[in-house]
């Protein structure tokens, strides 16, 4: 459960409608509730395009403020430029405590890095083909395909765990304080891994870091008195 401070935090969600699926909006809002209340909701695009009709249908339902951007110059993305301008306006007015950006466009990587320099968390939501420059710039990047589920009874799709993620956890464990059995606090391991990478357990089809770690045979977890989880490398 979120504490009062988190619940009162003002979060802005900026949507690149040209590069984001409306089917992902509901789970994205659920994830952003971790940061606070999503009071600012803006979607950007040329609403005269038939390809954006799915977004148009959600404007009233989710209280999203549409921003019209005409394609006035070939080769120039007016939507991206308007989103970047608005994000910087919000940053400088100190009106927000965190951001969410729905897009798979690497052009937003410099904006994300600038926002993080002010100490604000920023979550990115895109597809698996999103360029790594944008993924790694975010505090957390989440593959929206892993968030979408056809029903609550249907288990989420699992994404293959690669060697880079295993190495990330192994290095985080090695850098953490360990007991005589080699176990380190999962909380500390998660914090260390998160400082080096924008990974999120939900991108791999798991709702929690503990579930993701449990699925990797290279590591062993142990829940101790009080419910705290500890982890060690076994191979």
C-alpha positions in Angstrom: 0.0 0.0 0.0 1.3 3.4 -0.9 2.1 5.8 1.9 0.5 9.3 2.1 3.6 10.9 0.6 3.5 8.7 -2.5 -0.3 9.0 -2.9 0.0 12.8 -2.9 2.8 12.9 -5.5 1.7 14.6 -8.7 2.6 12.4 -11.8 2.5 13.4 -15.4 1.8 10.9 -18.2 2.8 12.0 -21.7 1.7 9.8 -24.6 3.2 9.7 -28.0 0.1 8.4 -29.7 1.9 7.7 -32.9 4.2 5.2 -31.1 2.0 3.8 -28.4 -0.9 1.4 -28.2 -4.2 2.4 -26.5 -4.6 -1.1 -25.3 -1.8 -0.6 -22.9 -3.2 2.5 -21.2 -5.0 0.9 -18.3 -2.1 -1.2 -17.1 0.3 1.7 -17.6 -1.9 3.9 -15.2 -1.9 1.0 -12.7 1.9 0.9 -12.7 2.3 4.7 -12.4 0.3 4.5 -9.2 3.5 3.4 -7.6 4.8 6.9 -8.1 1.7 8.8 -7.1 -1.5 10.1 -8.6 -1.5 10.6 -12.4 -3.2 14.0 -12.5 -1.6 15.2 -15.7 -2.6 13.0 -18.7 -1.7 14.3 -22.2 -1.7 12.5 -25.6 0.0 14.0 -28.6 -0.7 13.3 -32.3 -2.4 14.4 -35.5 -6.0 13.4 -34.6 -7.1 13.6 -38.2 -5.3 10.4 -38.8 -7.5 7.3 -38.9 -4.7 5.3 -37.2 -5.2 7.2 -34.0 -8.9 6.5 -33.7 -8.3 4.0 -30.9 -6.8 6.8 -28.8 -9.5 9.3 -29.7 -12.1 6.9 -28.2 -10.2 6.9 -24.8 -9.9 10.7 -24.3 -13.1 11.1 -22.3 -13.0 7.7 -20.6 -9.6 8.3 -19.1 -9.7 12.1 -18.8 -6.8 12.5 -21.2 -6.0 16.0 -22.7 -5.5 15.7 -26.4 -2.9 17.8 -28.1 -3.2 18.3 -31.8 0.0 18.4 -33.8 -0.3 18.7 -37.6 2.3 17.2 -39.9 3.4 20.5 -41.3 6.9 19.6 -42.4 8.0 16.3 -44.0 10.7 14.6 -42.0 10.0 16.6 -38.8 8.1 15.0 -36.0 6.0 17.9 -34.5 4.5 15.5 -31.9 7.9 14.7 -30.4 8.9 18.3 -30.3 5.7 19.4 -28.6 6.0 16.6 -26.0 9.6 17.6 -25.2 8.6 21.2 -24.8 5.7 20.4 -22.5 7.8 18.1 -20.4 10.4 20.8 -19.9 7.7 23.3 -19.0 6.4 20.9 -16.3 9.9 20.3 -15.0 10.8 24.0 -14.7 7.5 24.9 -13.0 8.1 22.2 -10.3 4.6 21.1 -10.7 5.3 17.4 -10.9 7.0 14.7 -8.8 7.5 12.1 -11.6 6.8 11.3 -15.2 5.6 8.5 -17.4 6.3 8.4 -21.1 4.5 6.0 -23.5 6.6 5.7 -26.6 9.1 3.4 -28.4 11.0 6.3 -29.9 14.6 6.8 -29.0 14.4 10.5 -29.6 13.1 10.9 -26.1 16.3 9.6 -24.5 17.9 13.0 -24.0 14.7 14.4 -22.5 14.5 11.5 -20.0 18.1 11.9 -19.0 17.5 15.7 -18.4 14.5 14.9 -16.2 16.5 12.4 -14.1 19.2 15.0 -13.6 16.6 16.9 -11.5 16.1 13.8 -9.4 12.6 12.9 -10.6 11.7 9.3 -11.4 10.6 8.6 -15.0 9.0 5.4 -16.2 9.1 4.5 -19.9 6.5 2.3 -21.5 7.2 0.8 -24.9 7.6 -2.3 -27.0 10.4 -4.9 -27.0 12.0 -3.2 -30.1 12.4 0.1 -28.3 16.0 1.3 -28.7 18.3 0.6 -25.7 19.2 4.3 -25.5 15.6 5.1 -24.4 15.2 2.0 -22.2 18.4 2.6 -20.2 17.7 6.4 -19.8 14.5 5.6 -17.8 14.4 5.0 -14.1 12.3 1.9 -15.1 11.4 0.7 -18.6 8.5 -1.7 -18.9 7.6 -3.7 -22.0 3.9 -3.0 -22.4 3.3 -6.4 -24.1 4.1 -8.0 -20.7 1.5 -5.8 -19.0 -1.3 -6.7 -21.4 -3.3 -9.8 -20.3 -6.5 -11.1 -21.8 -7.9 -12.1 -18.4 -7.0 -12.1 -14.8 -7.1 -15.9 -14.8 -4.6 -16.2 -17.6 -0.9 -16.2 -16.5 1.3 -13.4 -18.0 3.5 -14.3 -20.8 7.1 -14.9 -19.8 10.0 -13.3 -21.5 13.3 -15.2 -21.8 15.8 -14.2 -19.2 19.1 -13.3 -20.8 22.7 -13.5 -19.6 23.0 -9.8 -19.1 20.2 -9.8 -16.5 21.8 -12.8 -14.7 25.2 -10.9 -14.6 23.4 -7.8 -13.4 22.0 -9.6 -10.4 25.3 -11.5 -9.8 27.2 -8.2 -9.6 24.6 -6.6 -7.4 24.8 -9.6 -4.9 28.6 -9.4 -4.9 28.5 -5.7 -4.1 25.9 -6.1 -1.3 26.5 -7.0 2.4 26.3 -10.8 2.7 26.0 -13.1 5.7 28.1 -16.1 6.5 26.0 -18.2 4.1 26.5 -15.8 1.2 22.9 -14.4 1.4 22.2 -10.7 0.7 19.1 -8.7 1.3 16.9 -8.8 -1.8 16.0 -5.2 -1.2 19.6 -4.1 -1.3 20.3 -6.3 -4.3 17.3 -4.8 -6.1 18.4 -1.2 -5.3 21.9 -1.9 -6.6 20.7 -3.5 -9.8 18.2 -0.7 -10.3 21.0 1.9 -10.1 22.7 0.3 -13.0 19.8 -0.7 -15.2 16.2 0.3 -16.0 15.0 -3.4 -15.8 11.6 -4.1 -14.3 10.4 -7.6 -13.3 7.1 -6.9 -15.1 8.9 -6.7 -18.5 9.7 -10.4 -18.0 6.2 -11.4 -17.0 6.7 -11.4 -13.2 4.9 -9.0 -10.8 7.7 -8.9 -8.3 11.5 -9.0 -8.2 11.3 -12.0 -5.8 9.3 -14.0 -8.4 11.8 -13.1 -11.1 14.8 -14.1 -9.0 13.1 -17.4 -8.0 12.7 -18.3 -11.7 16.5 -18.1 -12.3 18.3 -21.3 -11.3 21.5 -19.4 -10.8 20.1 -17.9 -7.6 18.5 -19.2 -4.4 16.1 -17.2 -2.2 15.2 -17.5 1.4 12.4 -15.8 3.3 13.3 -15.1 6.9 11.6 -14.0 10.1 9.5 -10.9 9.5 9.0 -11.7 5.8 12.4 -10.3 4.6 13.7 -12.0 1.4 17.4 -12.8 1.0 19.2 -14.1 -2.1 22.5 -15.8 -2.9 24.2 -17.0 -6.1 24.5 -20.8 -6.4 26.1 -21.1 -9.8 
